[in-house]
Amino acid sequence: MATLERKPVHIAMFSGGASSAYVAYNMVQKYGRENSILFFTNTLWEDEDNYRFMDEIAEYIGIDITERIDGRTPEEVFYDYRFLGNSRLAKCSEELKVYQTITFLEELRDEHNLEPILYFGIGPHEKHRADNLTEFYKHHPLEPIVTRFPMIDTFTEDIDVKSIIENEWGIKLPRMYYITEEMRPDLAAKGIKGFSHANCGGRCVRGGFQHYALLYAVWPDRYKEQEEMEERFREHFEKDVSILKRDGGPFTLREYREQLEKEGVEKSLNIKDESIPCICSYS
């Protein structure tokens, strides 16, 4: 078989996650820098502190980041498909993340005679996501690709990777993981935690009501950018669509902001989102 003739190359899927950083470090320690790739697909919407974190992780591990960029932002993808992303369907993730990854993996096979093995920072509590990814990479590339999940299969003990990164490696986690006193002292004092994932600078269209309430509380200007993006799309295509949904119908970010301004933000911060996680957050 062709796969047996190719040299294995170990690829850590990385977009600023603490677990994927820990997985990448251990992967490189086991297989060597010459046999490893730290892979990042850039949506051009990332928070600037994510780049700082990724650069510091790469320097600590001793391996450069291999980056792929489609060149479009998520908004541009929405216009190309005439479809506004939401919690159920996000073409931005498919185009800017998945397609770029599959293309890169096939290039490794066809142009460099390398057989990719993918590593993800998914933990035991997200095993269903690992199962979904395993099935995905069995069927979408031209040939199946091996996927590995060390946080589930290898590191059997409970590992506090965030503490290791900050206290042992001396690298501060991305600011989106926690609410600091500089960001919102009132929320920090009440123990309000950060975003569930650090993708797209908080503008992820698969975020739910809690996610966008936190975005409004921490970065109202960034919320406004997303609100204006949604309004531009609605006007341009003359469609009554929205990122959020309520009672089975559209509920715009403008309507939600008005609700938050009227009722206060804390009530919505305590309502857990049930939206489907973006494939971007797998890394």
PyMOL commands that set and color helices and strands:
alter all, ss='L'
color gray80, all
select helices_A, chain A and resi 2-5+18-31+33-35+48-61+74-81+91-112+124-139+150-153+161-168+175-177+185-189+199-202+209-218+220-237+253-263+266-269+279-282
alter helices_A, ss='H'
color red, helices_A
select strands_A, chain A and resi 7-13+36-42+65-69+114-119+146-148+244-246+249-251
alter strands_A, ss='S'
color yellow, strands_A
deselect
rebuild
show_as cartoon
